Amino acid sequence: MANTKKNASAVQQEVVPQSVMDQIEKVINSTLHGSVTLIVQDSRIIQIERVEKIRLC
């Protein structure tokens, strides 16, 4: 019985695809001042939002 629970939780856990990780890294590296937000739905990243601030001084 305990073994079945371990297998079920392993199936629910998915690794973030490398292409998505590459996109996240690209957005973070191109942001000097601001924030990066990941939108998650059903345990999957569905959107990346970036807010860029321009520092004048």
Secondary structure, 3 states (H helix, E strand, C coil): CHHHHHHHHHHHCCCCCHHHHHHHHHHHHCCCCEEEEEEEECCEEEEEEEEECCCCC
